[in-house]
């Protein structure tokens, strides 16, 4: 499979997962949890950071698909 096609398929799957997540979060906002690992607390701020990183990676893969060159 071509590199462009692969990157676009990966970004499409990531977009579908993001849409399902948003629909789930809007229908049940109480699904979020705070995780405690010793003294470390992984709460709302950390989850928001993870969501931003996910969105950046998703858009980055899609944009990269336009600049990818296939090997011959």
N, C-alpha and C positions, 0 to 999 in steps of 0.2 A: 504494500500500500504506500502511496506517496506520502511524503512528510507533511505537506500542506493538508492533505485529507485527514491524516492522523491527528494533527493538532486541532483541526476544526471539529472533528468528532469528539475529542476529549473535552474541548471547551463547550460543545453542545451538551454533552452529558453533565458537565459541571453546572451549566445553566439550568438544566431540567431539575437537578438535585436542589439548586438554590430556590427555584420556583416552588417546588414541593415543600421545602423547609419554610418559606415565607407563608405559604397557605396554611401549613400546620401551626406555625407560631401565631398567626392572626386568629385562628379558630380556637386555640387553647394557649393563651399567654402564660399560664402557670407551668408550662413544661420546662422552663429553665431551672437549673439547679446550681447551687454553689458547692464546689468540691473542696474538701479540706484534706491536705496532705501535710501532716505534722502542723507546723505553724503557717505554712503557705496556704493562702485562700485564693481559689480560682473562682472569681465571682463575675458579676455583670460586666465590669470594665474589661476583664480579660477575654470574655466571650465576644464582646464587641470587636476587640482587636483581632481575634481569630476570624470573625466574619469579614472584616476589612481585608485581611490577608487573603482569604479565600476569593473574594471578589477581584482583588488585584491580580492574583494568579490566573483566574478565569479569563479576565480581559487580556492579560499578557499573553496567554497561549493563543487566543484568537488573533491578536495583532501579530504575533510571531508567525502565524501561519501565512500571512501575506508576504513575509520576507524570507521564508524558508526556501532553500534551493535543494532540489533532489539530486542525489549523486547519480552519475551515469556510469 
